[in-house]
Amino acid sequence: MVGRNFTVTATRFVLAASCVENARLLLYKTDLKKTHWALGNYLMTHPLIRQAATFTTSNDLKDPVGKVDFNCEQWPNQTNRIELSLPSEPTDPVFHDPVAKVTIELKDEDYRTIFTGLDAVGAALEAKGHAVKKSFSRFKDKGDIIVTGEHAMGATRMGTSTNNAVVDSDCKVFQISNLYVAGGSVFPTGGWANPTLTIIALAVRLARHLAKLK
């Protein structure tokens, strides 16, 4: 780009560019991957299944068919990851930097979570009398599961050392004294609910921690 160059100096820096960009920038602009093997790994989202199950209602309704939408926690797996695009592949159209290549798929643990959760929902509906006995039917095609990117989490996960993580409990990057990361990328696990409030809470916690430092 044509423009004016400038330099920003600070005592401490916070990388807060969203989950995918946090990982991409650290992969592209640093050599951390050599010592922080978890960088880019353990990417997670919240799998969503529209009409994950149907059942016959025991209530006197015009439409006797009940439907269940289902979303759940995705297990953190190191093969779900963010990498940099290759030199031969398309780049960012503005800065011409490598773009993020995302690999994310459901594993056996995720399917067990989904099926166990749906079985529990079906049992609860029948126990409460909302579903006719033995009418609860789970979805059949695994292709019906939507692995969305709306709740991207992980890839710069929090942990105890570079053996399993990128940042410590204060969101500081291991082995770098003045670099911190904020956002859903620090999540070691994803939970099942929207991550926004947790992201805000961690950001406020980080701000308070930085304010105490000299």
Secondary structure by P-SEA (a helix, b strand, c coil): cccccccccccbbbbcccaaaaaaaaaccccccccccccccbbbbbbbbcccbbbbbcccccccbbbbbbbbbbccccccbbbbbccccccccccccbbbbbbbbbcaaaaaaaaaaaaaaaaaaaaaccccccccccccccccccccccccccccccccccccccccccccccccccccccccccccccccccaaaaaaaaaaaaaaaaaacc
